[in-house]
Amino acid sequence: MYKKYRVKLSPQERKKLDDLTRKGEAKARQLTHARVLLLSDENRNQGCMTDEQISSILSVSLSTIHRLRLKFVDEGITEALEDKPRCGRPKGFSGRDAAHVTALACSDPPEGHARWSMRLIADKLVELDYVAQISHQTVFNILKKTRCLRTLKSSGVLDR
């Protein structure tokens, strides 16, 4: 079968991919991409494998193999190994924001309140200008990941 995008690795590229797969310290996707390129290489001693053989050996779809060869030929080895940033909603709150939530929840409640509520914490975070906005549910989700919430709930200090 004729392949429109043919992988022909230089000795340096082959060495780079061999080293990458032997060490096994890269991300799983990177290792798979390196293996696909190595098996697709027409300069290989045994010759290149068919896409079907590669798909069967590495459990990778044919479309992934086609896209990877296209990327290698058009953009080079580095781009073929690296994933571009994916779209999607960015994380709303950083670790620093979570630390503010936890610190506030573990501090003394405001005057006139016996304990912190999730809504009080959310309002205080906005008032202190730590975040532009935050819901009481987000506060709960952040505290749920820490021991602070368990400690405060078990002692009856923290109400939702």
Secondary structure by P-SEA (a helix, b strand, c coil): ccccbbbbbcaaaaaaaaaaaaaccccaaaaaaaaaaaaaccccccccccaaaaaaaccccaaaaaaaaaaaacccccccccccccccccccccaaaaaaaaaaaacccccccccccaaaaaaaaaaacccccccaaaaaaaaaacaaaaaaaaaccccc
